Amino acid sequence: SLVKGAPTVGKTAFAISMALRLAQSTRRVLYFSLEMSQSRLVDRMKLQIEENELQDLKSRIVIDDTPQISLDQIRSKLERTSVDYVLVDYIQLLSPSSLATSRKEELISILQDLKLMAEEFHVAIVGLFQLPKCFGMGESHNDLNNSDSDDDAAVDIAGILIDKEGKYNFITSPFSS
Protein backbone atom coordinates (compact mmCIF):
# COMPACT_ATOMS: atom_id res chain seq x y z
CA SER A 1 0.00 0.00 0.00
CA LEU A 2 0.99 3.60 -0.48
CA VAL A 3 0.42 6.65 1.68
CA LYS A 4 0.71 9.66 -0.60
CA GLY A 5 0.62 13.34 0.06
CA ALA A 6 2.38 16.65 -0.52
CA PRO A 7 5.13 17.78 1.86
CA THR A 8 4.05 18.55 5.45
CA VAL A 9 0.57 16.95 5.29
CA GLY A 10 1.39 14.29 7.89
CA LYS A 11 2.63 11.19 6.05
CA THR A 12 5.39 10.48 8.58
CA ALA A 13 3.10 11.23 11.53
CA PHE A 14 0.59 8.78 10.04
CA ALA A 15 3.30 6.11 9.61
CA ILE A 16 4.63 6.65 13.14
CA SER A 17 1.12 6.29 14.53
CA MET A 18 0.63 3.13 12.47
CA ALA A 19 3.92 1.65 13.71
CA LEU A 20 3.05 2.40 17.34
CA ARG A 21 -0.47 0.95 17.08
CA LEU A 22 0.84 -2.20 15.40
CA ALA A 23 3.51 -2.62 18.07
CA GLN A 24 0.89 -2.11 20.79
CA SER A 25 -1.07 -4.98 19.25
CA THR A 26 2.07 -7.19 19.45
CA ARG A 27 2.98 -6.90 15.76
CA ARG A 28 6.66 -6.51 14.81
CA VAL A 29 7.40 -3.52 12.59
CA LEU A 30 10.47 -2.71 10.50
CA TYR A 31 10.55 1.03 9.79
CA PHE A 32 12.91 2.26 7.07
CA SER A 33 13.40 5.98 7.58
CA LEU A 34 15.34 7.26 4.59
CA GLU A 35 14.98 10.93 5.41
CA MET A 36 14.85 11.23 9.20
CA SER A 37 17.39 9.93 11.73
CA GLN A 38 16.40 7.25 14.22
CA SER A 39 16.74 9.69 17.13
CA ARG A 40 14.45 12.24 15.43
CA LEU A 41 11.91 9.50 14.65
CA VAL A 42 11.98 8.33 18.29
CA ASP A 43 11.48 11.96 19.42
CA ARG A 44 8.39 12.13 17.21
CA MET A 45 7.14 8.82 18.65
CA LYS A 46 7.45 10.33 22.13
CA LEU A 47 4.98 13.01 21.06
CA GLN A 48 2.35 10.30 20.55
CA ILE A 49 2.93 8.01 23.55
CA GLU A 50 4.61 8.09 26.95
CA GLU A 51 8.34 7.38 27.03
CA ASN A 52 7.93 4.36 29.34
CA GLU A 53 5.39 2.83 26.93
CA LEU A 54 7.79 3.46 24.05
CA GLN A 55 10.50 1.58 25.96
CA ASP A 56 8.11 -1.39 26.22
CA LEU A 57 7.50 -1.28 22.44
CA LYS A 58 11.18 -1.00 21.43
CA SER A 59 11.50 -4.74 20.95
CA ARG A 60 8.65 -4.69 18.41
CA ILE A 61 9.74 -1.66 16.34
CA VAL A 62 13.03 -1.87 14.46
CA ILE A 63 14.16 1.39 12.88
CA ASP A 64 16.68 1.43 10.04
CA ASP A 65 17.73 4.97 9.12
CA THR A 66 20.24 4.05 6.41
CA PRO A 67 20.11 6.89 3.87
CA GLN A 68 19.62 5.85 0.23
CA ILE A 69 19.11 2.23 1.19
CA SER A 70 18.77 -0.13 -1.74
CA LEU A 71 16.05 -2.69 -2.35
CA ASP A 72 18.71 -5.39 -2.04
CA GLN A 73 19.59 -4.11 1.44
CA ILE A 74 15.91 -4.16 2.41
CA ARG A 75 15.63 -7.73 1.13
CA SER A 76 18.72 -8.71 3.13
CA LYS A 77 17.28 -7.13 6.29
CA LEU A 78 13.98 -8.98 5.77
CA GLU A 79 15.89 -12.25 5.45
CA ARG A 80 17.48 -11.63 8.87
CA THR A 81 14.54 -10.05 10.71
CA SER A 82 11.18 -11.54 11.58
CA VAL A 83 8.52 -8.83 11.14
CA ASP A 84 4.84 -8.52 10.32
CA TYR A 85 4.89 -5.05 8.73
CA VAL A 86 7.39 -2.91 6.86
CA LEU A 87 7.11 0.87 6.56
CA VAL A 88 9.24 2.74 4.01
CA ASP A 89 9.49 6.50 4.54
CA TYR A 90 9.71 7.38 1.69
CA ILE A 91 9.99 5.34 -1.49
CA GLN A 92 11.42 8.01 -3.80
CA LEU A 93 14.64 7.87 -1.78
CA LEU A 94 15.12 4.12 -2.34
CA SER A 95 17.86 3.07 -4.71
CA PRO A 96 16.31 0.92 -7.46
CA SER A 97 17.72 -2.53 -8.16
CA SER A 98 17.70 -2.00 -11.93
CA LEU A 99 18.44 0.82 -14.32
CA ALA A 100 15.46 2.64 -15.80
CA THR A 101 15.16 5.16 -18.61
CA SER A 102 12.74 7.46 -16.76
CA ARG A 103 11.80 8.35 -13.21
CA LYS A 104 8.37 6.78 -13.77
CA GLU A 105 9.94 3.46 -14.82
CA GLU A 106 12.27 3.63 -11.83
CA LEU A 107 9.36 4.13 -9.41
CA ILE A 108 7.32 1.38 -11.04
CA SER A 109 10.31 -0.97 -10.71
CA ILE A 110 10.68 -0.06 -7.02
CA LEU A 111 6.97 -0.67 -6.39
CA GLN A 112 7.08 -3.99 -8.24
CA ASP A 113 10.10 -5.10 -6.19
CA LEU A 114 8.42 -4.08 -2.93
CA LYS A 115 5.27 -5.96 -3.90
CA LEU A 116 7.31 -9.09 -4.67
CA MET A 117 9.12 -8.79 -1.32
CA ALA A 118 5.79 -8.50 0.48
CA GLU A 119 4.66 -11.75 -1.13
CA GLU A 120 7.99 -13.52 -0.63
CA PHE A 121 8.34 -12.63 3.06
CA HIS A 122 4.61 -12.66 3.88
CA VAL A 123 4.65 -9.12 5.25
CA ALA A 124 2.58 -6.04 4.62
CA ILE A 125 4.67 -3.24 3.13
CA VAL A 126 3.45 0.35 3.38
CA GLY A 127 5.39 2.95 1.41
CA LEU A 128 5.17 6.68 1.91
CA PHE A 129 5.15 8.65 -1.33
CA GLN A 130 5.77 12.38 -1.46
CA LEU A 131 3.78 14.24 -4.08
CA PRO A 132 5.04 17.47 -5.67
CA LYS A 133 4.49 20.65 -3.62
CA CYS A 134 2.06 21.91 -6.28
CA PHE A 135 -0.16 18.82 -5.88
CA GLY A 136 -3.74 19.74 -5.17
CA MET A 137 -3.79 22.55 -7.72
CA GLY A 138 -5.68 20.64 -10.39
CA GLU A 139 -3.51 17.54 -10.82
CA SER A 140 -4.86 14.06 -10.36
CA HIS A 141 -2.87 11.44 -8.47
CA ASN A 142 -2.01 9.93 -11.86
CA ASP A 143 -0.13 13.08 -12.88
CA LEU A 144 2.62 12.60 -10.30
CA ASN A 145 4.83 10.61 -12.62
CA ASN A 146 5.54 13.54 -14.99
CA SER A 147 6.10 11.18 -17.87
CA ASP A 148 4.63 10.79 -21.31
CA SER A 149 5.45 7.09 -21.58
CA ASP A 150 2.63 4.56 -21.66
CA ASP A 151 1.35 2.72 -18.61
CA ASP A 152 1.85 -0.86 -19.79
CA ALA A 153 4.07 -1.67 -16.80
CA ALA A 154 1.79 -0.06 -14.22
CA VAL A 155 1.69 -1.51 -10.73
CA ASP A 156 -1.68 -2.14 -9.13
CA ILE A 157 -1.22 -0.93 -5.55
CA ALA A 158 -3.96 0.66 -3.50
CA GLY A 159 -3.21 3.41 -1.06
CA ILE A 160 -4.18 6.42 0.96
CA LEU A 161 -3.90 9.98 -0.27
CA ILE A 162 -3.49 12.61 2.43
CA ASP A 163 -4.67 15.93 1.01
CA LYS A 164 -3.45 19.39 2.04
CA GLU A 165 -6.25 19.66 4.62
CA GLY A 166 -5.06 16.41 6.24
CA LYS A 167 -8.03 14.37 5.01
CA TYR A 168 -7.50 10.73 4.04
CA ASN A 169 -8.81 9.39 0.72
CA PHE A 170 -8.58 5.80 -0.55
CA ILE A 171 -7.03 5.49 -4.02
CA THR A 172 -6.17 2.70 -6.42
CA SER A 173 -3.41 2.21 -8.98
CA PRO A 174 -1.19 5.26 -8.46
CA PHE A 175 0.60 4.71 -11.78
CA SER A 176 -2.21 3.76 -14.11
CA SER A 177 -4.93 5.82 -15.72
Phi and psi restraints in degrees (value plus and minus 20) as a CYANA .aco file:
   2 LEU   PHI    -138.7   -98.7
   2 LEU   PSI     125.0   165.0
   3 VAL   PHI    -136.7   -96.7
   3 VAL   PSI      93.2   133.2
   4 LYS   PHI    -137.3   -97.3
   4 LYS   PSI     125.7   165.7
   5 GLY   PHI    -198.5  -158.5
   5 GLY   PSI     142.4   182.4
   6 ALA   PHI     -90.2   -50.2
   6 ALA   PSI     148.0   188.0
   7 PRO   PHI     -77.0   -37.0
   7 PRO   PSI     124.6   164.6
   8 THR   PHI      46.2    86.2
   8 THR   PSI       1.7    41.7
   9 VAL   PHI    -114.9   -74.9
   9 VAL   PSI     -25.4    14.6
  10 GLY   PHI      90.1   130.1
  10 GLY   PSI       2.2    42.2
  11 LYS   PHI     -82.5   -42.5
  11 LYS   PSI     -68.3   -28.3
  12 THR   PHI     -86.2   -46.2
  12 THR   PSI     -61.1   -21.1
  13 ALA   PHI     -79.8   -39.8
  13 ALA   PSI     -61.0   -21.0
  14 PHE   PHI     -81.8   -41.8
  14 PHE   PSI     -66.1   -26.1
  15 ALA   PHI     -86.3   -46.3
  15 ALA   PSI     -60.0   -20.0
  16 ILE   PHI     -81.7   -41.7
  16 ILE   PSI     -66.4   -26.4
  17 SER   PHI     -79.5   -39.5
  17 SER   PSI     -63.0   -23.0
  18 MET   PHI     -81.4   -41.4
  18 MET   PSI     -66.8   -26.8
  19 ALA   PHI     -80.3   -40.3
  19 ALA   PSI     -63.9   -23.9
  20 LEU   PHI     -84.4   -44.4
  20 LEU   PSI     -64.6   -24.6
  21 ARG   PHI     -85.1   -45.1
  21 ARG   PSI     -59.3   -19.3
  22 LEU   PHI     -84.7   -44.7
  22 LEU   PSI     -63.6   -23.6
  23 ALA   PHI     -84.2   -44.2
  23 ALA   PSI     -57.2   -17.2
  24 GLN   PHI     -84.7   -44.7
  24 GLN   PSI     -47.0    -7.0
  25 SER   PHI    -116.4   -76.4
  25 SER   PSI       6.3    46.3
  26 THR   PHI      44.4    84.4
  26 THR   PSI       3.0    43.0
  27 ARG   PHI    -110.0   -70.0
  27 ARG   PSI     125.9   165.9
  28 ARG   PHI    -114.6   -74.6
  28 ARG   PSI     113.4   153.4
  29 VAL   PHI    -143.6  -103.6
  29 VAL   PSI     113.6   153.6
  30 LEU   PHI    -129.5   -89.5
  30 LEU   PSI      96.5   136.5
  31 TYR   PHI    -131.2   -91.2
  31 TYR   PSI      90.9   130.9
  32 PHE   PHI    -112.1   -72.1
  32 PHE   PSI      91.8   131.8
  33 SER   PHI    -127.3   -87.3
  33 SER   PSI      79.8   119.8
  34 LEU   PHI    -106.1   -66.1
  34 LEU   PSI     -31.2     8.8
  35 GLU   PHI    -135.3   -95.3
  35 GLU   PSI     -51.7   -11.7
  36 MET   PHI    -133.5   -93.5
  36 MET   PSI     121.1   161.1
  37 SER   PHI     -89.8   -49.8
  37 SER   PSI     139.3   179.3
  38 GLN   PHI     -79.5   -39.5
  38 GLN   PSI     -61.8   -21.8
  39 SER   PHI     -84.9   -44.9
  39 SER   PSI     -58.2   -18.2
  40 ARG   PHI     -87.2   -47.2
  40 ARG   PSI     -60.4   -20.4
  41 LEU   PHI     -83.7   -43.7
  41 LEU   PSI     -62.8   -22.8
  42 VAL   PHI     -83.6   -43.6
  42 VAL   PSI     -60.4   -20.4
  43 ASP   PHI     -78.4   -38.4
  43 ASP   PSI     -61.0   -21.0
  44 ARG   PHI     -89.0   -49.0
  44 ARG   PSI     -53.2   -13.2
  45 MET   PHI     -84.4   -44.4
  45 MET   PSI     -57.9   -17.9
  46 LYS   PHI     -84.7   -44.7
  46 LYS   PSI     -40.3    -0.3
  47 LEU   PHI     -94.1   -54.1
  47 LEU   PSI     -40.4    -0.4
  48 GLN   PHI    -120.2   -80.2
  48 GLN   PSI     -48.1    -8.1
  49 ILE   PHI    -160.4  -120.4
  49 ILE   PSI     144.7   184.7
  50 GLU   PHI     -86.9   -46.9
  50 GLU   PSI     128.3   168.3
  51 GLU   PHI     -81.0   -41.0
  51 GLU   PSI     -58.9   -18.9
  52 ASN   PHI     -86.5   -46.5
  52 ASN   PSI     -54.1   -14.1
  53 GLU   PHI     -88.9   -48.9
  53 GLU   PSI     -57.9   -17.9
  54 LEU   PHI     -82.3   -42.3
  54 LEU   PSI     -60.0   -20.0
  55 GLN   PHI     -79.3   -39.3
  55 GLN   PSI     -59.7   -19.7
  56 ASP   PHI     -85.5   -45.5
  56 ASP   PSI     -50.1   -10.1
  57 LEU   PHI    -108.6   -68.6
  57 LEU   PSI     -30.9     9.1
  58 LYS   PHI     -73.8   -33.8
  58 LYS   PSI     -54.1   -14.1
  59 SER   PHI     -92.7   -52.7
  59 SER   PSI     -35.0     5.0
  60 ARG   PHI    -126.5   -86.5
  60 ARG   PSI     -25.7    14.3
  61 ILE   PHI    -142.6  -102.6
  61 ILE   PSI      95.3   135.3
  62 VAL   PHI    -125.0   -85.0
  62 VAL   PSI     104.7   144.7
  63 ILE   PHI    -129.2   -89.2
  63 ILE   PSI     107.2   147.2
  64 ASP   PHI    -136.6   -96.6
  64 ASP   PSI      93.9   133.9
  65 ASP   PHI    -127.3   -87.3
  65 ASP   PSI      10.4    50.4
  66 THR   PHI     -84.2   -44.2
  66 THR   PSI      99.2   139.2
  67 PRO   PHI     -91.6   -51.6
  67 PRO   PSI     125.7   165.7
  68 GLN   PHI      30.9    70.9
  68 GLN   PSI      22.9    62.9
  69 ILE   PHI     -84.8   -44.8
  69 ILE   PSI     127.1   167.1
  70 SER   PHI    -115.9   -75.9
  70 SER   PSI     143.2   183.2
  71 LEU   PHI     -83.3   -43.3
  71 LEU   PSI     -54.2   -14.2
  72 ASP   PHI     -84.4   -44.4
  72 ASP   PSI     -57.0   -17.0
  73 GLN   PHI     -89.1   -49.1
  73 GLN   PSI     -57.3   -17.3
  74 ILE   PHI     -83.8   -43.8
  74 ILE   PSI     -65.2   -25.2
  75 ARG   PHI     -77.9   -37.9
  75 ARG   PSI     -65.9   -25.9
  76 SER   PHI     -81.1   -41.1
  76 SER   PSI     -61.6   -21.6
  77 LYS   PHI     -84.9   -44.9
  77 LYS   PSI     -59.7   -19.7
  78 LEU   PHI     -85.9   -45.9
  78 LEU   PSI     -52.4   -12.4
  79 GLU   PHI     -87.2   -47.2
  79 GLU   PSI     -48.1    -8.1
  80 ARG   PHI    -119.9   -79.9
  80 ARG   PSI     -29.9    10.1
  81 THR   PHI    -146.6  -106.6
  81 THR   PSI     111.3   151.3
  82 SER   PHI    -112.2   -72.2
  82 SER   PSI      91.2   131.2
  83 VAL   PHI    -156.6  -116.6
  83 VAL   PSI     143.2   183.2
  84 ASP   PHI    -121.8   -81.8
  84 ASP   PSI     -51.3   -11.3
  85 TYR   PHI    -156.2  -116.2
  85 TYR   PSI     127.7   167.7
  86 VAL   PHI    -146.4  -106.4
  86 VAL   PSI     110.5   150.5
  87 LEU   PHI    -135.1   -95.1
  87 LEU   PSI     112.6   152.6
  88 VAL   PHI    -140.2  -100.2
  88 VAL   PSI      95.1   135.1
  89 ASP   PHI    -139.8   -99.8
  89 ASP   PSI      74.6   114.6
  90 TYR   PHI    -150.7  -110.7
  90 TYR   PSI     142.4   182.4
  91 ILE   PHI     -89.8   -49.8
  91 ILE   PSI     -43.3    -3.3
  92 GLN   PHI     -85.7   -45.7
  92 GLN   PSI     -38.4     1.6
  93 LEU   PHI    -110.5   -70.5
  93 LEU   PSI     -24.0    16.0
  94 LEU   PHI     -90.3   -50.3
  94 LEU   PSI     125.4   165.4
  95 SER   PHI    -107.9   -67.9
  95 SER   PSI     103.6   143.6
  96 PRO   PHI     -88.9   -48.9
  96 PRO   PSI     136.1   176.1
  97 SER   PHI    -106.8   -66.8
  97 SER   PSI     -30.2     9.8
  98 SER   PHI    -157.5  -117.5
  98 SER   PSI     137.9   177.9
  99 LEU   PHI     -97.7   -57.7
  99 LEU   PSI     121.9   161.9
 100 ALA   PHI    -150.7  -110.7
 100 ALA   PSI     136.2   176.2
 101 THR   PHI    -108.6   -68.6
 101 THR   PSI     -33.9     6.1
 102 SER   PHI    -163.8  -123.8
 102 SER   PSI     142.6   182.6
 103 ARG   PHI     -82.9   -42.9
 103 ARG   PSI     -57.8   -17.8
 104 LYS   PHI     -81.2   -41.2
 104 LYS   PSI     -67.3   -27.3
 105 GLU   PHI     -82.3   -42.3
 105 GLU   PSI     -57.7   -17.7
 106 GLU   PHI     -82.3   -42.3
 106 GLU   PSI     -66.4   -26.4
 107 LEU   PHI     -86.9   -46.9
 107 LEU   PSI     -59.3   -19.3
 108 ILE   PHI     -82.5   -42.5
 108 ILE   PSI     -62.0   -22.0
 109 SER   PHI     -81.9   -41.9
 109 SER   PSI     -63.4   -23.4
 110 ILE   PHI     -81.2   -41.2
 110 ILE   PSI     -66.6   -26.6
 111 LEU   PHI     -83.1   -43.1
 111 LEU   PSI     -61.0   -21.0
 112 GLN   PHI     -82.5   -42.5
 112 GLN   PSI     -62.9   -22.9
 113 ASP   PHI     -83.7   -43.7
 113 ASP   PSI     -62.0   -22.0
 114 LEU   PHI     -83.8   -43.8
 114 LEU   PSI     -60.2   -20.2
 115 LYS   PHI     -84.3   -44.3
 115 LYS   PSI     -61.2   -21.2
 116 LEU   PHI     -84.5   -44.5
 116 LEU   PSI     -59.8   -19.8
 117 MET   PHI     -83.3   -43.3
 117 MET   PSI     -60.8   -20.8
 118 ALA   PHI     -78.6   -38.6
 118 ALA   PSI     -63.4   -23.4
 119 GLU   PHI     -89.0   -49.0
 119 GLU   PSI     -64.8   -24.8
 120 GLU   PHI     -83.2   -43.2
 120 GLU   PSI     -62.2   -22.2
 121 PHE   PHI    -119.4   -79.4
 121 PHE   PSI     -17.2    22.8
 122 HIS   PHI      34.1    74.1
 122 HIS   PSI      30.6    70.6
 123 VAL   PHI    -148.9  -108.9
 123 VAL   PSI     136.4   176.4
 124 ALA   PHI    -110.5   -70.5
 124 ALA   PSI     109.7   149.7
 125 ILE   PHI    -134.7   -94.7
 125 ILE   PSI     105.9   145.9
 126 VAL   PHI    -136.6   -96.6
 126 VAL   PSI     100.5   140.5
 127 GLY   PHI    -128.2   -88.2
 127 GLY   PSI     116.2   156.2
 128 LEU   PHI    -110.1   -70.1
 128 LEU   PSI     117.9   157.9
 129 PHE   PHI    -150.2  -110.2
 129 PHE   PSI      99.2   139.2
 130 GLN   PHI    -110.4   -70.4
 130 GLN   PSI     101.4   141.4
 131 LEU   PHI    -101.9   -61.9
 131 LEU   PSI     141.1   181.1
 132 PRO   PHI     -79.7   -39.7
 132 PRO   PSI     131.5   171.5
 133 LYS   PHI     -76.4   -36.4
 133 LYS   PSI     -51.4   -11.4
 134 CYS   PHI    -100.9   -60.9
 134 CYS   PSI     -21.0    19.0
 135 PHE   PHI     -79.3   -39.3
 135 PHE   PSI     122.6   162.6
 136 GLY   PHI      79.1   119.1
 136 GLY   PSI     -18.6    21.4
 137 MET   PHI    -129.9   -89.9
 137 MET   PSI      22.4    62.4
 138 GLY   PHI      90.0   130.0
 138 GLY   PSI     -32.1     7.9
 139 GLU   PHI    -100.3   -60.3
 139 GLU   PSI     133.9   173.9
 140 SER   PHI    -116.7   -76.7
 140 SER   PSI     148.3   188.3
 141 HIS   PHI     -86.1   -46.1
 141 HIS   PSI     -36.1     3.9
 142 ASN   PHI     -98.9   -58.9
 142 ASN   PSI     -33.9     6.1
 143 ASP   PHI    -103.0   -63.0
 143 ASP   PSI     -24.3    15.7
 144 LEU   PHI     -89.0   -49.0
 144 LEU   PSI     -36.5     3.5
 145 ASN   PHI    -101.2   -61.2
 145 ASN   PSI     -34.8     5.2
 146 ASN   PHI      28.0    68.0
 146 ASN   PSI      26.0    66.0
 147 SER   PHI    -156.9  -116.9
 147 SER   PSI     128.0   168.0
 148 ASP   PHI    -122.8   -82.8
 148 ASP   PSI     -10.9    29.1
 149 SER   PHI     -96.3   -56.3
 149 SER   PSI     142.1   182.1
 150 ASP   PHI     -96.4   -56.4
 150 ASP   PSI     149.8   189.8
 151 ASP   PHI    -122.6   -82.6
 151 ASP   PSI       7.1    47.1
 152 ASP   PHI     -79.5   -39.5
 152 ASP   PSI     -51.6   -11.6
 153 ALA   PHI    -118.0   -78.0
 153 ALA   PSI       0.5    40.5
 154 ALA   PHI     -79.4   -39.4
 154 ALA   PSI     129.3   169.3
 155 VAL   PHI    -124.5   -84.5
 155 VAL   PSI     112.2   152.2
 156 ASP   PHI    -113.5   -73.5
 156 ASP   PSI      74.4   114.4
 157 ILE   PHI    -151.6  -111.6
 157 ILE   PSI     104.7   144.7
 158 ALA   PHI    -100.4   -60.4
 158 ALA   PSI     144.0   184.0
 159 GLY   PHI    -187.2  -147.2
 159 GLY   PSI    -190.8  -150.8
 160 ILE   PHI    -141.9  -101.9
 160 ILE   PSI     111.5   151.5
 161 LEU   PHI    -125.2   -85.2
 161 LEU   PSI     103.7   143.7
 162 ILE   PHI    -118.9   -78.9
 162 ILE   PSI      96.3   136.3
 163 ASP   PHI    -104.2   -64.2
 163 ASP   PSI     156.1   196.1
 164 LYS   PHI     -86.1   -46.1
 164 LYS   PSI     -35.8     4.2
 165 GLU   PHI    -110.0   -70.0
 165 GLU   PSI     -19.4    20.6
 166 GLY   PHI      63.1   103.1
 166 GLY   PSI      -6.3    33.7
 167 LYS   PHI    -106.4   -66.4
 167 LYS   PSI     125.0   165.0
 168 TYR   PHI    -118.2   -78.2
 168 TYR   PSI     114.9   154.9
 169 ASN   PHI    -151.8  -111.8
 169 ASN   PSI     114.2   154.2
 170 PHE   PHI     -98.1   -58.1
 170 PHE   PSI     115.1   155.1
 171 ILE   PHI    -151.0  -111.0
 171 ILE   PSI     144.4   184.4
 172 THR   PHI    -148.0  -108.0
 172 THR   PSI     138.0   178.0
 173 SER   PHI      18.9    58.9
 173 SER   PSI      59.7    99.7
 174 PRO   PHI     -87.0   -47.0
 174 PRO   PSI     -35.8     4.2
 175 PHE   PHI    -137.5   -97.5
 175 PHE   PSI      -6.4    33.6
 176 SER   PHI    -145.8  -105.8
 176 SER   PSI     136.2   176.2
